[in-house]
């Protein structure tokens, strides 16, 4: 099983004693989280933090930022 399922299952079962956490509930949770992530996660800032140690020229960083930010959004959500 994947780690995220196990972590969410433990939290769910602590909060909802006696109720089993199913795969359907996990899918619903992931769907709700995807909406939150699309709205609130700072993708551009995260990409800037990831490319800064690479020490690319500033012009190249500015050119790559929108492409990498778009790619990060697609990969995460």
N, C-alpha and C positions, 0 to 999 in steps of 0.2 A: 504494500500500500504506500501511497505517496505521503511524505511527511506532513504536508499541509492538511490532508484529510485527517490524519491522526491527531494533529494539534487542535483542529476545529472540533473534532468529535469529542475530545476530552473537555474542552470548554463548554460545548453544548450540553453534554451529559451532566456536568457539574451544575449548570444553570437550570436544567430541566430533568431533575431526578426521576428515574423510572422510565424515561422515554429514550428509545434507541435512535441514534443518528444514522440515517440512511444515505445512500448515494444520491437519491433525489433531493434530500435536504442540502447536501453538499453542493450539488449543481445550482440550487436556488440561491445559496449563500454566495457562491462565486459570481452568479449573475448580478446580485445586488452590489457586490464589491466592485465589479467591473464598472458599473455606473458611477460609483463614488470615485474610483481611480481616474476615470476619464475626466471627471469634473474638477478634481482637487489635487491630483498628484503633480508635483512640479517637474514635469518631464524635461523642460529646457534646462533648468538648474541642475538636474541630475546628469544630463549629458555634458554640460559644461564641466562639472566636477570629474566626470570620467575622462574627458579628453585633455584636461589641464596638465596632468603629469606627462603626457606625450610630448609636450613642448613644441607643438606645431606653430608655424608662423601665424600671427594674429589674423591675417587676411584669409588664410586657409581655414582657420577655426571658424571664422564668421561664415565662410561659404559652406562648410560642412554642418554647422549647427542645425539649420532647418531640416536637412536631409536625415541626420541622425536622430533628431527629435521626432520626426515623423515615423522613422523606423522603430524607435523605442515605443511610441504609442501603439503601433500595430503589433509589436511583439508582446506587449504586456496585456493589452485589452482584447 
